[in-house]
Amino acid sequence: MAVDLHTHSRASDGSDPPERIVDLAGNMRLRAVALTDHDTLDGLDAAAARAGELGIAFVPGVEISVDWPAGPMHLLSYFIEPGTGPLQDRLRDLQEGRAVRNAAIIEALRSLGIALDAEEVEMESGTGVTGRPHIAAVMVRRGAAASVTEAFDRYLAKGRPAYRDRPRLTAAEAVQLTRASGGVAVVAHPHTVATATGGFAAAFESFASLGISGIECHYAEYPPATRLRLAETARRFGLIATGGSDYHGSYKPGLQVGTGRGDLSVPDRAYEDLVAARKTVDG
């Protein structure tokens, strides 16, 4: 059976309620699904309850942007439960940093002749963490961009005129906080930190020495051959080859829970290996 260990809900920058993510996983007959919203655990209780109703294994998680020598990288912290804890408490600081960044982006857009209302952006995100996809969606509604993709390509992506950075944990801090909270750390979409085979090998070796447990090798946007090559490289360094769709609903059109763009199948061994790694952290 397949699994999906990377999805997003309305609690951060996805368009669907947390329960809907689990419903979609059930429709695809997945063995397990993880909810990994950005910097927040707010959707986990609802998703876990729905998974219990459907009999699907649920992995509570969070995606964090961290500093790495090659540039910002995303870390998936699995088995992080809502409530208090070392990582849980730091997430509140990260959310405050997002709020400051959002205000700076809106001001930058205003200077470019695109006047957005901060309240409208907050309404777009509902009760979740507000991010760039919500700003992009409002831009589309206001006619400032033809699509969310265009809004990012022209204004919001790194290097574009309205991009603004935000505070991040270092990778070492994020891994330490994850492990101290009983979690397992995995690098998401590793193409953001390396490109060539030699670069991946060097990066993966550094990840293993830092206490990171796995790499998201079976990623929806990678060709099948790349997924297999990354998984083999990960295994060479004793790292778990995980994977997921990175589903965001309408904010990332064309991606589906479980199958990505139609050719993704993450083996359930990835889930089993994460559970085993968690026992090692707890033990």
Secondary structure, 3 states (H helix, E strand, C coil): CEEECCECCCCCCCCCCHHHHHHHHHHCCCCEEEECCECCCCCHHHHHHHHHHHCCEEEEEEEEEEECCCCCEEEEEECCCCCCCHHHHHHHHHHHHHHHHHHHHHHHHHHCCCCCCHHHHHHHHCCCCCCHHHHHHHHHHHCCCCCHHHHHHHHHCCCCCCCCCCCCEEHHHHHHHHHHCCCEEEECCHHHCCCCHHHHHHHHHHHHHHCCCEEEEEECCCCHHHHHHHHHHHHHCCCEEEEECCECHHHCCCCECCCECCCCCEECHHHHHHHHHHHHHHC
